[in-house]
């Protein structure tokens, strides 16, 4: 005869069986949710259990709706079943609290991927449910043909960090968007027969129409809805973010350096909901970007990709990668469903033949293809979009989808067509410039949006190279000029003609040939590059000594140089004078570089920051100083401006002075003059200033032409 306990157990089983007959899916869900909970207790869920978690979540909702609507259930039975479903839901909630990356998976209300559909079908069949034929047969979705992102040349370098595999497989519930794969018929336009790219460049080169190259932005809202607690967004930043809120999704943000482009981008992504977001940056600013994401959008997670990405957080909202390693991460980045792409210091991609540029453009194309509405957030950030030529715009416009390099895109073409003009009409050019600007160019100058920002002055400090080293430099310059002059004369003789003056075409030809030879690392003898390096070495001690004297009178100083040996020489002199310095170089880790920046800005004992022009000239905040020493000249006006604006930026209270150390009576003086002339292009194209067009030659080529003319006695 059974014991009382046994009888009670049988009664409980019988009661449970009756309830299971009324809702046979519930015990299956209870078993599955316990399996997921056990996995979550051991660490983050893998792809299979993430799918299982989400299928449980929407089946609980389906069953709850059915139980509430079932007229055959008694009130007590309905209450009991709802209580059991609530128990499953509570386990789901506890699991999500343990692994917060799965919280978004609770939001799906149906199975949309083949994997999830099969799982739901199998569980329902296990419960004895009868399913319609269309739910029994499940086929995989044919993938949409996509533009290749990874070229054959870099395919073998691709890496997929282990955690990324989990992310790629963890959210299969978004049905692929096939709308972008359907070719759209392009309407015939009035300007289809015209070459439009040349006129567009010309419109900017001449500054047609005048005025700053900045689109109309919404007014500052009455209330600040975007500033995190303890921070305040400046009016010009808020207006930009309001443009994003209004629906604009592609921008060339060309504000002058120091006006907070990073913060504007982070806030724009938040307002647009453009996550996952990829930010491609110079290596020197990766850690700073991660800080800015945390600072302005503390509810979002950022991860910095280093090397092969073994330690990244694959479920982060923002991925930050530097240009140099982007190539090995293209494949997986093209698959994670990016909804936004920011390219910082976008002038880095101006060379379309470079792998760097090709990587960024291919990835941007993929992001446009895979974003459901075809309108991802694309932002090119650079305070210096034009370096030598107005066609530096080309790669940036392609990245933003405004042109394809050969013709304007459909939106820009419509705007040009709407002018009713053609490139044969003079009035076309200001209209064309305005059309491109309206696509999303935003350019603000410090004097216009930061009225309280102190003045900036560039002061030249000529120095005499009177020692033997200095005399050898001047002799080498003369020999280089004479070498080119001899080649010039041979060409004149070979052509058998005599001219009264100098033939500028042949001057250019000879200088270009010399320049091409100089770029060959195997070329022997002195060339324009070795000359400038020797001048920098000769000036190093004089520049460092001036920085010491300056530091004693004004406090902290930022010392910029182009070459490592110049930096080393300066640091040795600073140490000999008992000064504590930090160094910002290209071979540092991001962490070490950020520690050096923090020490300079926050530690009163640190007197001088010795910085590489190329490694620390962008994205670095050194506003604890108000004096900059440029020990070596850059080859571009943009690089010089970027360096000075590490100090002259929002938050600076003192007037900023940049001291250019220039070796008198050498090529250095001419290079300084040429750099200043290069400022005219940006003033015309971006700021609408009336400046006489100058030469579009590179500084190096122009310097060689100068040496040749001097040797010819011009």
C-alpha positions as CSV (number, residue, x, y, z in Angstrom):
1,X,0.0,0.0,0.0
2,X,1.6,3.4,-1.0
3,X,2.7,5.7,1.7
4,X,0.9,9.1,2.2
5,X,3.9,10.9,0.8
6,X,3.8,8.8,-2.4
7,X,0.1,9.3,-2.8
8,X,0.6,13.1,-2.4
9,X,3.3,13.0,-5.0
10,X,1.0,11.2,-7.4
11,X,-1.7,13.8,-6.8
12,X,0.7,16.6,-7.5
13,X,1.9,14.9,-10.7
14,X,-1.7,14.4,-11.8
15,X,-2.5,18.0,-11.1
16,X,0.6,19.2,-12.9
17,X,-0.2,16.9,-15.9
18,X,-3.7,18.4,-16.2
19,X,-2.2,21.9,-16.2
20,X,0.4,20.8,-18.8
21,X,-2.4,19.5,-20.9
22,X,-3.9,23.0,-20.9
23,X,-0.6,24.6,-21.8
24,X,1.9,22.0,-22.9
25,X,4.5,24.6,-24.1
26,X,5.1,25.9,-20.5
27,X,7.2,22.9,-19.2
28,X,9.3,23.1,-22.3
29,X,9.9,26.8,-21.8
30,X,10.7,26.2,-18.1
31,X,13.3,23.6,-19.0
32,X,14.9,25.7,-21.7
33,X,15.1,28.9,-19.6
34,X,16.9,26.9,-16.8
35,X,19.4,25.8,-19.4
36,X,20.0,29.4,-20.5
37,X,20.3,30.5,-16.9
38,X,22.9,27.9,-16.1
39,X,25.0,29.0,-19.1
40,X,24.7,32.6,-18.1
41,X,26.0,31.8,-14.6
42,X,29.2,30.6,-16.2
43,X,29.8,33.7,-18.3
44,X,28.4,35.6,-21.3
45,X,25.9,33.6,-23.5
46,X,27.1,32.2,-26.8
47,X,25.2,32.5,-30.1
48,X,23.0,29.4,-29.6
49,X,21.8,30.4,-26.2
50,X,21.2,34.0,-27.2
51,X,18.8,32.7,-29.9
52,X,17.3,30.4,-27.3
53,X,16.9,33.2,-24.9
54,X,15.0,35.3,-27.4
55,X,12.8,32.5,-28.6
56,X,11.7,31.8,-25.0
57,X,10.9,35.5,-24.6
58,X,8.5,35.9,-27.5
59,X,6.9,32.4,-26.9
60,X,6.2,33.5,-23.3
61,X,4.4,36.5,-24.7
62,X,2.5,34.4,-27.3
63,X,1.4,31.9,-24.6
64,X,0.4,34.7,-22.2
65,X,-1.8,36.2,-24.8
66,X,-3.4,32.8,-25.6
67,X,-4.0,31.9,-22.0
68,X,-5.7,35.3,-21.3
69,X,-8.0,34.8,-24.3
70,X,-8.9,31.1,-23.9
71,X,-12.6,30.9,-23.0
72,X,-12.4,27.3,-21.9
73,X,-10.1,27.9,-19.0
74,X,-11.4,28.5,-15.5
75,X,-10.3,31.5,-13.6
76,X,-8.2,29.5,-11.2
77,X,-6.5,27.5,-14.1
78,X,-5.8,30.8,-16.0
79,X,-4.3,32.3,-12.9
80,X,-2.1,29.3,-12.3
81,X,-0.8,29.2,-15.9
82,X,-0.1,33.0,-15.9
83,X,1.8,32.5,-12.6
84,X,4.0,29.8,-14.2
85,X,4.6,32.0,-17.3
86,X,5.6,34.8,-14.9
87,X,8.1,32.5,-13.3
88,X,9.8,31.9,-16.7
89,X,9.8,35.7,-17.4
90,X,11.4,36.4,-14.0
91,X,14.3,33.9,-14.8
92,X,14.7,35.7,-18.2
93,X,14.9,39.0,-16.4
94,X,17.5,37.7,-13.9
95,X,19.6,36.3,-16.7
96,X,19.5,39.6,-18.6
97,X,20.6,41.4,-15.5
98,X,23.6,39.1,-15.3
99,X,24.5,39.6,-19.0
100,X,23.2,43.1,-19.9
101,X,24.2,42.6,-23.6
102,X,21.1,40.4,-24.1
103,X,18.6,43.0,-22.8
104,X,17.8,44.1,-26.4
105,X,17.0,40.5,-27.3
106,X,13.9,40.7,-25.1
107,X,12.3,43.2,-27.6
108,X,11.6,40.8,-30.5
109,X,8.0,39.7,-30.8
110,X,8.4,37.1,-33.5
111,X,10.9,34.8,-35.1
112,X,12.3,36.3,-38.3
113,X,15.5,34.4,-38.9
114,X,15.6,30.8,-40.1
115,X,17.4,29.7,-37.0
116,X,14.8,31.2,-34.6
117,X,11.9,29.9,-36.8
118,X,13.2,26.3,-36.7
119,X,13.7,26.5,-32.9
120,X,10.2,27.8,-32.3
121,X,8.8,25.1,-34.7
122,X,10.6,22.3,-33.0
123,X,9.5,23.3,-29.5
124,X,5.9,23.7,-30.5
125,X,5.9,20.3,-32.2
126,X,7.4,18.8,-29.1
127,X,4.5,20.3,-27.1
128,X,2.0,18.5,-29.5
129,X,0.9,21.7,-31.2
130,X,-0.5,21.5,-34.8
131,X,1.2,24.0,-37.1
132,X,0.1,25.2,-40.5
133,X,2.1,24.0,-43.5
134,X,3.9,27.4,-44.0
135,X,5.4,27.1,-40.5
136,X,6.6,23.6,-41.0
137,X,8.8,24.2,-44.0
138,X,11.5,26.8,-43.3
139,X,14.1,27.9,-45.9
140,X,17.1,30.0,-45.5
141,X,17.0,33.5,-46.9
142,X,19.1,33.9,-50.0
143,X,21.8,36.5,-49.0
144,X,21.8,39.8,-50.9
145,X,24.7,40.3,-53.2
146,X,26.9,43.0,-51.7
147,X,29.7,45.2,-52.9
148,X,33.0,43.4,-51.9
149,X,34.7,45.2,-49.0
150,X,37.8,43.1,-48.7
151,X,40.1,43.1,-51.8
152,X,42.1,40.1,-52.7
153,X,45.3,42.0,-51.8
154,X,44.3,42.1,-48.1
155,X,42.1,39.1,-47.8
156,X,44.8,37.0,-46.1
157,X,45.3,39.6,-43.4
158,X,41.7,39.5,-42.2
159,X,41.1,38.6,-38.5
160,X,37.9,37.8,-36.6
161,X,38.3,38.2,-32.8
162,X,36.6,35.3,-31.0
163,X,34.1,37.6,-29.3
164,X,33.1,39.1,-32.6
165,X,32.0,35.7,-33.8
166,X,29.6,35.6,-30.8
167,X,28.2,39.0,-31.8
168,X,27.7,38.1,-35.4
169,X,25.7,35.0,-34.5
170,X,23.9,36.4,-31.5
171,X,21.2,38.5,-33.1
172,X,19.8,36.8,-36.1
173,X,16.4,38.4,-35.8
174,X,16.9,41.3,-38.1
175,X,15.6,40.3,-41.6
176,X,18.1,41.4,-44.3
177,X,17.0,44.5,-46.1
178,X,16.8,43.6,-49.8
179,X,15.4,47.0,-51.0
180,X,18.9,48.3,-51.7
181,X,19.6,45.4,-53.9
182,X,16.9,46.4,-56.3
183,X,18.3,48.6,-59.1
184,X,16.5,51.8,-59.3
185,X,15.9,53.4,-62.7
186,X,17.8,56.7,-62.9
187,X,15.7,59.5,-64.4
188,X,17.0,61.4,-67.4
189,X,18.3,64.8,-66.2
190,X,19.0,68.0,-68.1
191,X,22.7,68.1,-67.2
192,X,23.4,64.4,-68.0
193,X,25.5,65.3,-71.0
194,X,27.8,67.8,-69.1
195,X,31.0,67.2,-67.2
196,X,30.1,68.4,-63.8
197,X,33.0,67.4,-61.5
198,X,35.4,69.9,-63.0
199,X,33.0,72.8,-62.6
200,X,32.2,71.7,-59.0
201,X,35.9,71.8,-58.1
202,X,36.3,75.2,-59.9
203,X,33.4,76.6,-57.9
204,X,35.3,75.9,-54.7
205,X,38.7,76.8,-56.0
206,X,37.6,80.3,-57.0
207,X,35.4,80.7,-53.9
208,X,32.5,81.4,-56.3
209,X,29.7,83.3,-54.5
210,X,31.7,84.1,-51.4
211,X,30.6,83.3,-47.9
212,X,31.6,80.5,-45.6
213,X,31.1,77.0,-46.9
214,X,28.6,76.0,-44.2
215,X,25.1,74.8,-44.7
216,X,22.1,76.5,-43.0
217,X,21.7,75.0,-39.5
218,X,18.7,75.0,-37.2
219,X,18.6,77.6,-34.4
220,X,19.7,76.8,-30.9
221,X,16.8,75.0,-29.2
222,X,15.2,76.8,-26.2
223,X,16.1,73.9,-23.9
224,X,19.2,71.8,-23.8
225,X,18.1,68.2,-24.1
226,X,21.4,66.6,-24.9
227,X,24.1,67.8,-22.4
228,X,25.0,65.1,-19.9
229,X,24.9,66.1,-16.2
230,X,27.8,68.4,-15.4
231,X,28.6,69.3,-19.0
232,X,27.3,72.0,-21.3
233,X,27.1,71.8,-25.1
234,X,28.1,75.1,-26.8
235,X,25.6,76.8,-29.1
236,X,27.5,76.0,-32.3
237,X,27.7,72.3,-31.3
238,X,24.0,72.2,-30.4
239,X,23.0,73.6,-33.8
240,X,24.9,70.9,-35.5
241,X,23.3,68.2,-33.4
242,X,19.9,69.7,-34.1
243,X,20.6,69.2,-37.9
244,X,21.0,65.5,-37.2
245,X,17.8,65.5,-35.1
246,X,16.1,67.0,-38.1
247,X,17.1,64.0,-40.3
248,X,20.4,65.0,-41.9
249,X,22.7,62.0,-42.1
250,X,25.9,62.9,-44.0
251,X,28.4,65.7,-43.1
252,X,31.7,67.1,-43.9
253,X,32.3,68.7,-40.5
254,X,35.1,71.1,-41.3
255,X,35.0,73.4,-38.2
256,X,38.4,74.9,-37.4
257,X,40.5,72.7,-35.1
258,X,39.7,73.2,-31.4
259,X,35.9,73.7,-31.8
260,X,34.9,70.3,-30.4
261,X,34.2,68.1,-33.5
262,X,34.6,64.9,-31.5
263,X,31.9,65.9,-29.0
264,X,29.6,66.9,-31.8
265,X,30.1,63.5,-33.5
266,X,29.5,61.5,-30.4
267,X,26.2,63.5,-29.6
268,X,25.1,63.2,-33.3
269,X,25.4,59.4,-33.1
270,X,23.3,59.4,-29.9
271,X,20.6,61.6,-31.4
272,X,20.5,59.5,-34.7
273,X,20.7,56.2,-32.8
274,X,23.5,55.3,-35.2
275,X,24.7,52.2,-33.4
276,X,26.8,50.2,-33.8
277,X,29.1,53.1,-34.7
278,X,32.6,52.8,-36.2
279,X,35.1,55.6,-35.7
280,X,38.3,55.5,-37.8
281,X,41.0,57.7,-36.4
282,X,44.7,58.4,-36.3
283,X,46.4,56.1,-33.7
284,X,47.3,59.0,-31.5
285,X,43.6,59.9,-30.6
286,X,42.1,56.4,-30.1
287,X,42.0,56.7,-26.3
288,X,40.8,60.2,-26.4
289,X,37.8,59.1,-28.5
290,X,37.0,56.4,-26.0
291,X,37.0,59.0,-23.2
292,X,34.8,61.4,-25.2
293,X,32.2,58.6,-25.8
294,X,32.1,57.9,-22.1
295,X,32.0,61.6,-21.2
296,X,29.2,62.7,-23.6
297,X,27.2,59.5,-23.8
298,X,27.8,57.7,-20.6
299,X,25.0,55.2,-21.4
300,X,27.0,53.9,-24.3
301,X,30.0,51.5,-24.4
302,X,33.1,52.1,-26.5
303,X,35.8,49.6,-27.3
304,X,39.2,50.4,-28.8
305,X,40.5,47.9,-31.3
306,X,44.2,47.1,-30.9
307,X,46.2,44.8,-33.0
308,X,44.1,41.8,-34.0
309,X,41.4,42.8,-31.6
310,X,41.7,39.9,-29.1
311,X,40.5,42.0,-26.2
312,X,37.7,44.0,-27.7
313,X,34.1,44.2,-26.4
314,X,32.3,42.9,-29.4
315,X,28.9,44.0,-28.0
316,X,30.0,47.6,-27.6
317,X,28.0,50.4,-29.2
318,X,31.1,52.2,-30.6
319,X,34.1,50.6,-32.2
320,X,37.3,52.8,-32.4
321,X,40.0,51.7,-34.8
322,X,43.1,53.4,-36.3
323,X,43.7,53.7,-40.0
324,X,46.8,51.5,-39.8
325,X,45.0,48.3,-38.7
326,X,41.6,48.8,-40.3
327,X,42.6,46.6,-43.2
328,X,42.7,43.4,-41.1
329,X,39.3,44.1,-39.5
330,X,37.3,45.0,-42.7
331,X,35.6,41.6,-43.1
332,X,33.9,41.4,-39.6
333,X,33.2,45.1,-39.4
334,X,31.3,44.8,-42.7
335,X,29.0,42.1,-41.1
336,X,28.1,43.6,-37.7
337,X,25.4,45.8,-39.0
338,X,27.1,49.2,-38.6
339,X,24.6,52.1,-38.7
340,X,27.2,54.9,-38.5
341,X,30.7,55.6,-39.7
342,X,32.9,58.5,-38.6
343,X,36.3,59.3,-40.2
344,X,38.4,61.6,-38.1
345,X,41.1,63.7,-39.7
346,X,39.4,62.8,-43.0
347,X,42.2,64.4,-45.1
348,X,44.1,61.2,-44.3
349,X,42.0,59.5,-47.1
350,X,42.6,62.1,-49.8
351,X,45.0,59.8,-51.8
352,X,42.5,57.5,-53.6
353,X,45.3,55.1,-54.7
354,X,46.2,54.4,-51.1
355,X,45.0,51.2,-49.3
356,X,43.9,53.4,-46.4
357,X,41.5,55.4,-48.7
358,X,40.2,52.3,-50.5
359,X,39.4,50.5,-47.2
360,X,37.4,53.4,-45.9
361,X,35.5,53.9,-49.1
362,X,34.6,50.2,-49.4
363,X,33.4,50.1,-45.9
364,X,31.3,53.2,-46.3
365,X,29.7,51.7,-49.4
366,X,28.8,48.5,-47.5
367,X,27.3,50.5,-44.6
368,X,25.0,52.3,-47.0
369,X,24.0,49.0,-48.6
370,X,23.2,47.3,-45.3
371,X,21.4,50.2,-43.4
372,X,17.7,49.5,-43.7
373,X,16.7,53.0,-45.0
374,X,20.0,53.4,-46.9
375,X,20.8,56.5,-44.8
376,X,23.5,55.7,-42.2
377,X,25.2,58.5,-40.3
378,X,28.4,59.3,-42.2
379,X,30.7,62.0,-41.0
380,X,34.0,63.2,-42.3
381,X,35.8,65.3,-39.7
382,X,38.7,67.6,-40.6
383,X,39.5,71.1,-39.9
384,X,41.9,71.1,-42.9
385,X,40.1,69.2,-45.8
386,X,42.2,71.0,-48.4
387,X,46.0,70.4,-48.3
388,X,47.4,71.3,-51.8
389,X,44.5,71.1,-54.3
390,X,40.8,71.5,-54.3
391,X,40.5,67.9,-55.6
392,X,41.4,66.9,-52.1
393,X,37.6,67.0,-51.7
394,X,37.2,64.0,-54.0
395,X,37.7,61.2,-51.5
396,X,35.6,62.8,-48.9
397,X,32.7,63.5,-51.2
398,X,32.9,59.8,-52.4
399,X,32.9,58.6,-48.7
400,X,29.8,60.6,-48.0
401,X,28.1,59.3,-51.2
402,X,27.8,62.8,-52.7
403,X,29.7,61.8,-55.8
404,X,31.3,58.7,-57.3
405,X,34.4,60.5,-58.5
406,X,33.1,60.7,-62.1
407,X,29.7,62.2,-61.6
408,X,27.6,63.7,-58.8
409,X,25.3,61.3,-56.9
410,X,21.5,61.4,-57.5
411,X,20.7,63.8,-54.8
412,X,23.4,66.3,-55.7
413,X,22.6,65.9,-59.4
414,X,19.0,66.9,-58.7
415,X,20.1,70.0,-56.8
416,X,22.3,71.0,-59.8
417,X,19.6,70.3,-62.2
418,X,17.2,72.5,-60.2
419,X,19.4,75.5,-60.8
420,X,18.2,75.7,-64.4
421,X,21.8,76.6,-65.3
422,X,24.7,74.9,-67.1
423,X,28.5,75.2,-66.6
424,X,28.5,77.5,-69.6
425,X,26.7,80.0,-67.4
426,X,28.8,82.1,-65.1
427,X,26.0,82.1,-62.5
428,X,26.2,78.3,-62.4
429,X,29.3,78.3,-60.2
430,X,28.0,80.0,-57.0
431,X,24.8,77.9,-57.4
432,X,26.9,74.7,-57.7
433,X,29.0,75.6,-54.6
434,X,25.8,76.3,-52.6
435,X,24.4,72.9,-53.8
436,X,27.4,71.0,-52.5
437,X,27.4,72.9,-49.3
438,X,23.7,72.1,-48.7
439,X,24.6,68.4,-48.9
440,X,26.2,68.7,-45.5
441,X,29.3,70.9,-45.3
442,X,29.6,72.6,-41.9
443,X,32.4,75.0,-41.4
444,X,32.6,77.4,-38.5
445,X,35.6,79.6,-37.5
446,X,36.7,80.2,-34.0
447,X,36.3,84.0,-34.3
448,X,32.6,83.4,-35.2
449,X,31.5,80.9,-32.7
450,X,33.9,81.3,-29.8
451,X,34.1,85.0,-29.5
452,X,35.8,84.8,-26.1
453,X,38.6,82.6,-27.5
454,X,41.9,84.6,-27.2
455,X,43.9,85.6,-30.3
456,X,46.4,83.5,-32.1
457,X,49.7,84.8,-33.4
458,X,52.4,83.1,-35.6
459,X,55.8,84.8,-35.0
460,X,58.9,83.9,-37.1
461,X,62.2,83.7,-35.2
462,X,65.1,83.8,-37.7
463,X,68.3,82.1,-36.5
464,X,71.7,82.2,-38.0
465,X,73.5,78.9,-38.7
466,X,77.0,80.2,-38.3
467,X,78.8,77.0,-37.5
468,X,80.4,74.6,-39.9
469,X,77.2,72.6,-40.1
470,X,75.3,75.6,-41.2
471,X,77.9,76.5,-43.9
472,X,77.8,73.0,-45.2
473,X,74.0,73.2,-45.6
474,X,74.2,76.4,-47.6
475,X,76.9,74.8,-49.8
476,X,74.7,71.8,-50.3
477,X,71.8,74.0,-51.4
478,X,74.0,75.7,-53.9
479,X,75.2,72.4,-55.3
480,X,71.7,71.1,-55.6
481,X,70.7,74.2,-57.5
482,X,73.7,74.0,-59.8
483,X,72.9,70.3,-60.5
484,X,69.4,71.2,-61.6
485,X,70.7,74.3,-63.5
486,X,73.2,72.1,-65.5
487,X,70.3,69.8,-66.5
488,X,68.2,72.8,-67.5
489,X,71.0,74.1,-69.8
490,X,71.4,70.7,-71.4
491,X,67.7,70.6,-72.3
492,X,67.9,74.1,-73.7
493,X,70.9,73.2,-75.8
494,X,69.3,70.0,-77.0
495,X,66.2,71.9,-78.1
496,X,68.5,74.3,-80.0
497,X,66.7,77.5,-79.1
498,X,67.8,80.6,-77.3
499,X,65.4,82.5,-74.9
500,X,65.9,85.9,-73.4
501,X,64.4,84.8,-70.0
502,X,63.9,81.6,-68.1
503,X,61.7,79.0,-69.7
504,X,59.3,78.2,-66.8
505,X,58.1,75.0,-68.5
506,X,61.6,73.6,-68.4
507,X,62.1,74.8,-64.9
508,X,59.1,72.9,-63.8
509,X,60.2,69.8,-65.8
510,X,63.6,69.8,-64.2
511,X,62.3,70.4,-60.7
512,X,59.7,67.7,-61.1
513,X,62.3,65.2,-62.3
514,X,64.5,66.1,-59.2
515,X,61.5,65.7,-57.0
516,X,60.6,62.3,-58.3
517,X,64.2,61.2,-57.8
518,X,64.2,62.6,-54.3
519,X,61.2,60.4,-53.4
520,X,63.2,57.3,-54.3
521,X,64.8,56.1,-51.1
522,X,67.8,54.7,-53.0
523,X,68.7,58.0,-54.6
524,X,72.1,59.2,-53.4
525,X,73.3,62.7,-52.7
526,X,71.4,65.7,-51.3
527,X,67.8,66.3,-52.2
528,X,65.0,68.5,-51.0
529,X,64.1,66.0,-48.2
530,X,67.6,65.5,-46.9
531,X,68.2,69.3,-47.1
532,X,65.2,70.0,-44.9
533,X,66.2,67.3,-42.4
534,X,69.8,68.7,-42.1
535,X,68.4,72.2,-41.5
536,X,66.2,70.8,-38.8
537,X,69.2,69.1,-37.2
538,X,71.1,72.3,-37.4
539,X,68.3,74.3,-35.8
540,X,67.5,71.8,-33.0
541,X,69.8,73.2,-30.4
542,X,68.8,76.8,-31.1
543,X,65.1,76.0,-31.0
544,X,65.4,74.0,-27.8
545,X,67.4,76.8,-26.2
546,X,64.7,79.3,-27.2
547,X,62.1,77.0,-25.7
548,X,64.0,76.9,-22.4
549,X,64.2,80.7,-22.2
550,X,60.5,80.9,-23.1
551,X,59.5,78.4,-20.4
552,X,61.2,80.4,-17.8
553,X,59.2,83.5,-18.6
554,X,55.8,82.1,-19.6
555,X,55.5,78.6,-18.1
556,X,54.5,75.5,-20.0
557,X,55.6,75.2,-23.7
558,X,54.8,72.8,-26.5
559,X,57.8,71.9,-28.7
560,X,57.0,70.5,-32.1
561,X,59.6,68.8,-34.4
562,X,59.3,66.6,-37.4
563,X,62.2,64.2,-36.9
564,X,63.1,61.9,-34.0
565,X,66.7,63.0,-33.8
566,X,65.6,66.6,-33.4
567,X,63.3,65.6,-30.6
568,X,66.0,63.6,-29.0
569,X,68.5,66.5,-29.2
570,X,65.9,68.9,-27.7
571,X,65.0,66.5,-24.8
572,X,68.7,66.1,-23.9
573,X,69.1,69.9,-23.7
574,X,65.9,70.3,-21.6
575,X,67.1,67.6,-19.2
576,X,70.5,69.4,-18.9
577,X,68.5,72.5,-17.8
578,X,66.7,70.6,-15.1
579,X,63.3,70.7,-16.9
580,X,60.8,67.9,-16.7
581,X,59.3,67.0,-20.0
582,X,56.8,64.5,-21.6
583,X,57.1,63.2,-25.1
584,X,54.4,62.4,-27.6
585,X,55.7,60.2,-30.4
586,X,54.4,57.8,-33.0
587,X,55.8,54.6,-31.4
588,X,54.0,55.0,-28.1
589,X,51.0,53.0,-27.0
590,X,47.7,54.9,-26.8
591,X,47.7,54.5,-23.0
592,X,51.3,55.9,-22.7
593,X,50.4,58.8,-24.9
594,X,47.3,59.7,-23.0
595,X,49.2,59.5,-19.7
596,X,51.8,62.0,-21.1
597,X,49.0,64.4,-22.2
598,X,47.4,64.2,-18.8
599,X,50.7,64.8,-17.0
600,X,51.4,67.9,-19.2
601,X,47.9,69.4,-18.6
602,X,47.6,68.5,-14.9
603,X,51.0,68.3,-13.3
604,X,52.6,71.7,-12.6
605,X,56.1,70.1,-12.5
606,X,55.9,69.2,-16.2
607,X,57.3,72.1,-18.1
608,X,57.5,71.1,-21.8
609,X,55.8,68.7,-24.1
610,X,58.1,67.5,-26.9
611,X,55.8,66.5,-29.8
612,X,56.1,64.8,-33.2
613,X,54.4,67.0,-35.9
614,X,52.9,63.9,-37.4
615,X,52.0,61.8,-34.3
616,X,50.7,64.6,-32.0
617,X,49.5,67.2,-34.5
618,X,45.9,66.0,-34.5
619,X,43.3,65.2,-31.9
620,X,45.4,66.2,-28.9
621,X,44.5,68.7,-26.2
622,X,47.5,70.6,-24.8
623,X,45.8,73.8,-23.8
624,X,47.7,74.0,-20.5
625,X,50.2,75.9,-22.6
626,X,49.8,79.1,-24.6
627,X,53.1,79.0,-26.4
628,X,54.2,76.7,-29.1
629,X,57.7,76.3,-30.6
630,X,57.8,74.9,-34.2
631,X,61.4,73.7,-34.4
632,X,61.0,72.3,-37.9
633,X,58.6,73.5,-40.6
634,X,55.9,71.2,-42.0
635,X,55.4,70.6,-45.7
636,X,51.8,71.8,-45.5
637,X,49.9,74.7,-44.0
638,X,47.3,72.3,-42.7
639,X,49.9,70.3,-40.6
640,X,51.2,73.6,-39.2
641,X,47.7,74.8,-38.3
642,X,46.8,71.5,-36.7
643,X,49.9,71.6,-34.5
644,X,49.2,75.1,-33.3
645,X,45.6,74.3,-32.6
646,X,46.5,71.6,-30.1
647,X,46.9,74.7,-27.8
648,X,44.5,77.2,-29.4
649,X,41.1,75.6,-28.7
650,X,38.0,75.9,-26.6
651,X,39.0,76.3,-23.0
652,X,42.1,78.3,-23.7
653,X,42.2,81.5,-21.6
654,X,45.5,83.0,-22.8
655,X,46.5,84.5,-26.2
656,X,48.4,81.8,-28.1
657,X,51.7,82.5,-29.8
658,X,53.4,80.0,-32.2
659,X,57.1,80.7,-32.6
660,X,58.5,79.3,-36.0
661,X,62.2,78.8,-35.8
662,X,63.5,79.6,-39.3
663,X,67.1,79.2,-40.5
664,X,67.9,82.5,-42.2
665,X,69.5,82.5,-45.7
666,X,68.5,78.9,-46.3
667,X,65.7,77.0,-48.0
668,X,63.9,77.2,-44.7
669,X,62.9,80.8,-45.4
670,X,61.4,79.9,-48.7
671,X,59.5,77.0,-47.3
672,X,57.9,79.3,-44.6
673,X,56.8,81.7,-47.4
674,X,55.3,78.9,-49.5
675,X,53.4,77.5,-46.5
676,X,51.9,80.9,-45.9
677,X,50.8,81.2,-49.5
678,X,49.1,77.8,-49.2
679,X,46.6,79.2,-46.7
680,X,44.9,81.1,-49.6
681,X,43.3,77.9,-51.0
682,X,41.4,77.2,-47.8
683,X,40.4,80.8,-47.3
684,X,38.8,80.9,-50.8
685,X,37.2,77.5,-50.9
686,X,36.0,77.2,-47.3
687,X,35.7,80.7,-46.0
688,X,34.8,82.6,-49.1
689,X,37.6,85.1,-48.6
690,X,38.8,87.0,-51.6
691,X,42.4,85.9,-52.0
692,X,44.4,85.8,-55.2
693,X,44.8,82.2,-56.5
694,X,48.3,80.9,-56.0
695,X,50.2,78.0,-57.3
696,X,48.8,74.5,-56.8
697,X,52.3,73.0,-56.7
698,X,53.4,71.1,-53.6
699,X,55.7,73.0,-51.3
700,X,58.5,70.6,-52.1
701,X,58.2,71.1,-55.9
702,X,57.9,74.9,-55.5
703,X,61.0,74.9,-53.2
704,X,63.0,73.1,-55.9
705,X,61.8,75.5,-58.6
706,X,63.0,78.4,-56.3
707,X,66.5,76.8,-55.9
708,X,66.7,76.3,-59.7
709,X,65.8,79.9,-60.4
710,X,68.4,81.2,-58.0
711,X,71.0,79.0,-59.6
712,X,70.0,80.4,-63.0
713,X,70.4,84.0,-61.6
714,X,66.7,84.8,-61.8
